[in-house]
Amino acid sequence: MTIYPRPGSGIDIVVAMDYDTEVVDVRRALVYDILDHDIVVSQPNPPVTHRYLGNQVAMTYLVSENETRIRYGFHGIISDLIDDYTLSSAEKVRAVLLKRVSEPSRFNVRMHFRVKPGIDSDLGVTLNGEQVNVIDISIGGAKIIHHKDHGFKSQSKVKVVVNIDGEQYGLDAQILRVWIPSGSKKVENVSFLAMKFLNLERKAEDHLARKVREIERESRSKEPLF
């Protein structure tokens, strides 16, 4: 069964997703109407301007399944900005018209939420057979520390293994950025490396997502209340 958001429900519009910096631009809106492939939503805050016309975005929303809230989403194109869209109450409002270009499916809007795994978190990364120090990790990728003499280059492909709770998931990754930290002699023989995971299968993705949420919850529970 295909699940769409209902008119009057909230929706998150992922306007931009930067894989290099792992920054996601998400804007909240309200669904006004759904007509086949046309989706009319309220102007989000901050608003979508004319420079976004023709851009592809992701639209995500929560659906109740078996007493659990599941996030679904689909992709669409920003096709028009409407200054005087008429609601059922005859009220005229500003709106955004989107053209749906994909079918709804489970969607993880927080794929780039990063956490720093502790030594006892049972989450690690192996690169070229060597266990590396993880700065932070998300479903989208990881930042690690490695020895300079490995000679990794930006945009090259590497093989990695993500170790989660004793299970190993082998996958390909693309190096996005390599940089050398400055100002400390203690790290003069190492470099930092940011990578994007390319072929994370559903089982591995689900396991990593659960682990990221677990680490996030544990981190928040240790924060002072005041």
C-alpha positions as CSV (number, residue, x, y, z in Angstrom):
1,M,0.0,0.0,0.0
2,T,1.4,3.4,-1.0
3,I,1.3,5.9,1.9
4,Y,1.0,9.6,1.2
5,P,0.8,12.5,3.7
6,R,-2.7,13.8,4.4
7,P,-3.8,17.4,3.8
8,G,-3.4,19.4,7.0
9,S,-0.5,17.3,8.2
10,G,3.1,18.5,8.7
11,I,5.9,17.7,6.3
12,D,9.7,18.2,6.3
13,I,11.2,19.5,3.1
14,V,14.9,18.6,2.6
15,V,15.9,21.5,0.5
16,A,19.7,20.7,0.4
17,M,22.0,18.0,1.5
18,D,25.7,18.6,1.4
19,Y,27.6,15.3,1.4
20,D,31.0,17.0,2.0
21,T,30.0,18.8,5.2
22,E,27.2,16.5,6.1
23,V,24.8,19.5,6.5
24,V,21.1,19.0,5.8
25,D,18.8,21.9,5.2
26,V,15.3,20.8,6.4
27,R,12.3,23.2,6.4
28,R,8.9,22.5,8.0
29,A,5.7,23.0,6.0
30,L,2.0,22.1,6.0
31,V,0.4,20.0,3.3
32,Y,-2.5,21.9,1.7
33,D,-3.5,19.5,-1.1
34,I,-2.4,16.4,-3.0
35,L,-3.5,15.8,-6.6
36,D,-1.8,12.8,-8.2
37,H,1.8,14.1,-8.8
38,D,1.1,17.7,-7.6
39,I,1.7,18.4,-4.0
40,V,0.7,21.9,-2.6
41,V,2.4,22.9,0.6
42,S,2.7,26.1,2.7
43,Q,5.7,28.3,2.3
44,P,8.2,26.9,4.8
45,N,10.3,28.9,7.2
46,P,12.7,30.2,6.0
47,P,10.8,30.6,2.7
48,V,11.6,29.0,-0.6
49,T,12.5,31.7,-3.1
50,H,12.5,31.8,-6.9
51,R,16.1,30.6,-7.1
52,Y,14.9,27.2,-5.9
53,L,12.5,26.7,-8.9
54,G,13.4,23.5,-10.7
55,N,15.4,22.1,-7.8
56,Q,14.8,18.6,-6.6
57,V,13.9,18.2,-2.9
58,A,12.9,15.4,-0.6
59,M,9.6,15.5,1.3
60,T,9.4,13.5,4.5
61,Y,6.6,12.8,7.0
62,L,5.7,10.4,9.8
63,V,3.2,7.6,9.5
64,S,1.8,5.4,12.3
65,E,2.5,1.7,11.7
66,N,1.7,-0.9,14.4
67,E,1.8,1.8,17.1
68,T,5.2,3.0,15.8
69,R,6.0,6.2,14.0
70,I,7.8,5.5,10.8
71,R,9.3,8.2,8.6
72,Y,8.4,8.0,4.9
73,G,9.5,10.3,2.0
74,F,9.6,10.9,-1.7
75,H,11.4,13.2,-4.1
76,G,9.9,16.1,-6.0
77,I,10.7,19.2,-8.1
78,I,9.8,22.7,-6.9
79,S,7.8,23.8,-9.9
80,D,6.0,27.0,-8.8
81,L,5.5,29.5,-6.1
82,I,1.9,30.6,-5.6
83,D,1.1,34.0,-4.0
84,D,-2.6,33.5,-3.6
85,Y,-3.5,29.8,-3.2
86,T,-7.1,29.5,-2.0
87,L,-7.8,27.2,0.9
88,S,-11.1,25.5,1.6
89,S,-12.0,28.4,3.9
90,A,-11.6,30.8,1.0
91,E,-8.5,32.2,2.7
92,K,-5.7,33.0,0.3
93,V,-2.2,32.1,1.3
94,R,1.3,31.7,-0.1
95,A,2.1,28.2,-1.2
96,V,4.7,26.0,-3.0
97,L,3.8,23.6,-5.8
98,L,5.9,20.5,-6.0
99,K,5.9,17.7,-8.7
100,R,6.4,14.3,-7.2
101,V,9.0,12.2,-9.1
102,S,9.2,9.1,-7.0
103,E,7.1,6.8,-4.9
104,P,7.0,7.1,-1.1
105,S,9.3,4.8,0.8
106,R,11.0,4.7,4.2
107,F,13.2,7.7,4.6
108,N,15.9,8.7,7.1
109,V,16.0,12.5,7.2
110,R,18.7,12.2,9.9
111,M,21.1,10.1,7.7
112,H,23.8,12.7,8.4
113,F,23.3,13.0,12.1
114,R,26.8,12.3,13.5
115,V,27.9,10.9,16.8
116,K,31.2,10.3,18.4
117,P,31.5,6.6,19.5
118,G,33.2,5.9,22.8
119,I,35.6,3.1,23.5
120,D,32.8,1.0,24.9
121,S,30.2,1.7,22.2
122,D,30.9,-1.5,20.1
123,L,31.0,0.7,17.0
124,G,34.2,0.9,14.9
125,V,35.6,1.2,11.4
126,T,38.3,-0.9,9.7
127,L,40.1,0.6,6.7
128,N,42.3,-1.6,4.5
129,G,42.4,-4.1,7.3
130,E,43.4,-1.6,10.0
131,Q,41.3,-0.5,12.9
132,V,41.1,3.3,12.8
133,N,40.1,6.0,15.3
134,V,36.7,7.3,14.5
135,I,36.1,11.1,15.0
136,D,32.4,10.8,14.3
137,I,30.1,8.5,12.2
138,S,26.6,8.6,10.7
139,I,24.6,6.6,8.2
140,G,26.0,8.8,5.5
141,G,29.7,8.2,6.3
142,A,32.5,8.8,8.8
143,K,35.4,11.0,9.8
144,I,38.5,9.1,10.9
145,I,42.2,9.6,11.8
146,H,44.8,7.7,9.8
147,H,48.5,7.6,9.2
148,K,49.9,10.0,6.6
149,D,51.9,7.3,4.9
150,H,48.8,5.6,3.6
151,G,48.5,8.3,0.9
152,F,44.7,8.4,0.5
153,K,43.5,10.9,-2.1
154,S,40.2,12.9,-2.2
155,Q,37.5,11.3,-4.4
156,S,39.2,7.9,-4.4
157,K,37.3,4.7,-3.5
158,V,38.3,2.5,-0.6
159,K,37.0,-0.7,1.1
160,V,35.9,-0.4,4.7
161,V,34.3,-2.6,7.3
162,V,31.9,-1.2,9.9
163,N,31.9,-3.2,13.1
164,I,28.6,-2.9,15.1
165,D,28.0,-5.0,18.2
166,G,30.3,-7.7,17.0
167,E,28.8,-7.8,13.5
168,Q,30.9,-6.8,10.5
169,Y,29.6,-5.1,7.4
170,G,31.9,-4.7,4.4
171,L,31.2,-1.8,2.0
172,D,32.7,0.6,-0.5
173,A,33.3,4.2,0.5
174,Q,34.4,7.4,-1.3
175,I,36.9,9.7,0.3
176,L,35.5,13.2,0.3
177,R,38.3,15.1,2.0
178,V,41.8,14.6,3.4
179,W,43.3,17.2,5.6
180,I,46.2,17.6,8.1
181,P,45.5,19.0,11.5
182,S,47.7,21.9,12.6
183,G,48.9,23.3,15.8
184,S,49.8,20.1,17.6
185,K,53.0,18.1,17.4
186,K,51.1,15.1,19.0
187,V,49.3,14.5,15.7
188,E,52.1,15.4,13.2
189,N,52.2,11.9,11.8
190,V,48.5,11.5,11.1
191,S,45.8,13.0,8.8
192,F,42.1,13.3,9.0
193,L,39.8,11.7,6.4
194,A,36.1,12.2,5.6
195,M,34.4,9.4,3.7
196,K,30.9,8.7,2.3
197,F,29.4,5.2,2.5
198,L,28.3,4.1,-1.0
199,N,26.5,0.8,-0.8
200,L,25.2,0.4,2.8
201,E,22.6,-2.4,2.5
202,R,19.3,-2.3,4.4
203,K,20.4,-4.6,7.2
204,A,23.6,-2.6,7.8
205,E,21.8,0.7,7.5
206,D,19.2,-0.3,10.1
207,H,21.8,-1.6,12.5
208,L,23.9,1.5,12.2
209,A,20.9,3.8,12.6
210,R,19.9,2.0,15.8
211,K,23.5,2.2,17.1
212,V,23.7,6.0,16.3
213,R,20.4,6.6,18.1
214,E,21.7,4.5,21.1
215,I,24.9,6.5,21.3
216,E,22.9,9.8,21.0
217,R,20.6,8.8,23.8
218,E,23.5,7.8,26.0
219,S,25.2,11.0,25.3
220,R,22.2,13.1,26.1
221,S,21.5,11.2,29.3
222,K,25.0,12.2,30.6
223,E,24.3,15.9,29.9
224,P,23.7,18.1,33.0
225,L,20.1,19.1,33.6
226,F,21.0,22.7,34.5
